Amino acid sequence: MDFAGKDKATYVKETFNAIAGHYDLMNSLMSLGMDKRWRHIAVQRVGARPGMKILDVCCGTGQLSMELGNVVGEEGNIIGLDFSQNMLDVAEHSLAHSPNRDRIHFIQGNAMELPFPDHSFDGVTVGWGLRNLPDLRQGIREMVRVVKPGGKVVSLDMAKPSFPGFKQVYWLYFEKLVPIMGKIWAKKSSAYQYLHDSAREFPSQQELVRIFAECGLTETNYVNLAGGVVAVVIGTKPKD
């Protein structure tokens, strides 16, 4: 993948800083409005309940963090972490208008070195973030490290549809139309070309399940959404 002569971390950070103001609109357009339902399923799969403390890695504009905040209640706590300050600025603006603002906190940080002690969270989520990491396995191992034994790590991300005909139409749409949409609405077609390229290179949902297990998680599985265009991948940290 071409990172314009930069390392992946720098390229990704600059890319998301550039599209932060249009990110939520583009997500809704690209997903045909299904992204909210997908986030709701991720919240269910991490087992969010009132009183829980959950970390949302690569939180971006905070939409998944705020879905989690709706569930954990007044006694719960959600921390959203991202390394793009512009994305966090959008998240903070949205949070200011949320009734859950006292239970959600956004911080800038590096998913490769999470700034938390071992066993700090009841669950960890990451939405559309793993494929942006410079080292996928290191990022997953960090999530495993900070979740409590018995807690779940859940990824919501692009996947690999397998139905003949449908998958060809999907990749054509993603490769040709999405960058045009990005140019029109986000003024940054190259950013949405990167989204296509990163989705192409990202492991399939089946392979990601194997990587979750390799990184120390058990009871690993996945749930296909929208015909396998998107998948939720789940793993549980073994109890001591």
Residue, then its C-alpha position, 0 to 999 in steps of 0.5 A: m500500500d502506498f503511504a506517500g513516502k511516510d510510515k503508516a502511523t503518520y499517514v493514517k494520523e494525517t488522513f483522519n485529521a483531514i477528514a474528521g469533520h466529514y467522517d460521520l456523514m461519510n460513514s452514514l452514506m457509505s453504509l446506507g445508514m446501517d452503521k448505527r445498527w452495526r455499532h449497536i451489535a458491537v455493544q451487545r457482543v462486548g456484553a456491556r451492562p450497567g456499571m461496567k468500565i469499557l475502553d473504546v480503542c481507535c474511538g474516532t469521532g466517538q460514536l461507538s463510545m457514546e453507544l456504550g455510554n447509553v448502556v453502562g449507565e450513571e455508574g459506568n465509565i467509558i474511555g475513548l482513545d484515539f491518536s487523531q486530535n481532530m477526530l477527538d475534537v469532533a467527539e468532544h463536540s458531540l459529547a457536549h450535547s449528550p446526556n451521557r457526557d459525565r460517564i464518557h471521557f476521550i483521551q489522545g493515545n497510542a493503541m500500540e502502547l495503551p496507557f493503562p495498567d493490566h486488567s483495567f477494563d471490563g471490556v474493550t471495543v475497536g470500531w474500524g480501527l484494527r486495519n489502521l494499526p501499524d502492527l495488528r497483533q501488537g494492538i490486539r495484545e495490548m487490548v488483551r492486556v488491559v481487559k480483565p480476565g473473563g472480559k471480551v475484546v470486540s472488533l467491528d470492521m470491514a470484512k470479506p464478503s464471499f457470495p459470488g456476484f455480490k462480492q464483485v459488486y461490493w468491491l467495485y462500489f468500494e473501489k470506484l464510487v466511494p473515493i468519488m463520494g469522498k471527493i464530493w463530500a469530504k474533499k479528500s478522495s485519496a483518504y477514501q481510496y486508502l479505506h478501500d486499499s486498507a480493507r482489501e489488505f485487512p485479514s478476512q473475518q475468519e483469519l482475524v478470529r485465528i489472530f485473536a486466538e493467537c494473541g491469547l483470546t478464547e471463545t473466538n468467533y465472528v458475526n457477519l453483517a450486511g452479507g459479510v461486508v462488515a463483521v464483528v469479531i469477538g474473543t474472551k480473555p481467559k480467567d486466571 
